Amino acid sequence: MPWVQRMAEIANARFSRERISDIDLAWLAPGTGLAEIADKLEIATTPPERQYLSSWPVGQQEALRAAIYSALNREPRLPVTFMWAPGYDYELSIFETAGTAESRGGMSILLRSRYPGDQFSAELTERGIVAP
């Protein structure tokens, strides 16, 4: 299992109904990058993990941060579920289920990217075909 999947599992525990109230909303201030957020939440614990998160396009990082901020800036806070899948490019999908009398609802976030360290991507960058 790739370590990106492991980070998703840790994030799911941190953003669960039982633990979401422990997260400081200030950690999700506008302009805060994914690597910094994941470091504070002990989701990304190694330099390669933080480097991978920093490699995401800035617009997608900000969209993800804003979605999570929205989930936490409610009363009660909305649990968030994270999923990762391999893909060709960076892709972000956000789904939200409205609350009902039986459930407060939830947000699901699907992240897709190449496997970290994907050789094809690295080779294209080295040859100047794609920007780093």
N, C-alpha and C positions, 0 to 999 in steps of 0.2 A: 504494500500500500504506500503510495507516495506521501511524503511528509506534508504536502498541501492538504491532503485528506485528514491527516492528524490535526492540523491547525483548525480545520472546520469542526472536528469533533470537540476540541477544546472550546472554540467559540460557541458552539451549541450549549455546552455546559454553562459558560459565563452568561449567556443571554437567555437562559431558561427562566421560566416563571418563578422558580425558587431562588434564583441568584441575580436576576436582572436589577433588583433594587440596590445591589452593592456597587453598581457602576456609577462613577462620578460623571455627570453630564458634561462638566467642563473639559473632560478628556476628548470630547467630540466637537470642540469648537471649530467654527468654519476655518478652512485652510489647514487643518491638522491632517497629515498624511496617514495612510493605512499602516505603515510600518511603525510610526510613533504610537498610534492607538493600540495596535496589536502588542507592542512591547509593554505598554502600561498595563494591559489586561493579561499579560503573561501568556499570550496566544502564540506570538512569534518569539522564540527564545534563543535563536541562533542568528548570526550574521547572514547566512544564506536565506533564511526565512524572511528576514527584514528586507534584504536586497530584492527578493522576489516580489514582495508587496510594493516596494518602491518602484518597481519596473512597470507597474500598471499605469496606463495613461491617466494624466492628472484629472481630466474631466470625469473619468469613471471612478477614480478614488473619491472625488468630491461628491458624486452622485450617491455612492455607497455610504459615505460618511453622513450625508444629509438624510438618507433613508433611516439609518440607525438612530440618528439624533431624533428624528420624528417619532420613532417607536419609543424612545426613552423619555421624550418630553410630553408624556401623556399621563393621565391618572385614571386607572392604573396603567403602568408601563406595559407595552405590548411585547410579548416574547418574540424573539427572532430566531429563525432556523437558517443555518448556512449549509450550502451544498457546493461541492466543486466537481467539475467534470473536465476531462481533457477536451481540447478543441484546437482549432486552427489559429484563431486570433483571440484577443481579449474580448470577453463578452460578459455582460452583466444583465441579469433579469431579476426584477423585484416583483413579488406577488404579495398582496395583502388581503386577508380575509376579515371581513367586518365582524365585530363582536355581536353576540346574541345574549339572550338570557342565560344560556347554558355555558357560554365561553366568551372570554374577552377578545377572541380573535387572535390573529398572529400575522407575522410577516415572514416570508420565505425569500431568501436571496440565493440565486444560483450564479456562481462564478465559473467561467470557462476560460481556459488558457492552455497553451502548450505545457507539456511537462517542464518543470523547472530544469534548466540545463539542457534543454532539447538541442541536440547537435546540429540539426538542420537550421534552426534559427540562428545559432552561434556562427555557423559557417556563412550564412547569408550576410550577417553583420560584418564579419571579417572581410568579406569580398566587396563590401560597400554597396550591396544590393538593397539592404534595409538599414535604417538608422538604428544605432544602439538604444 
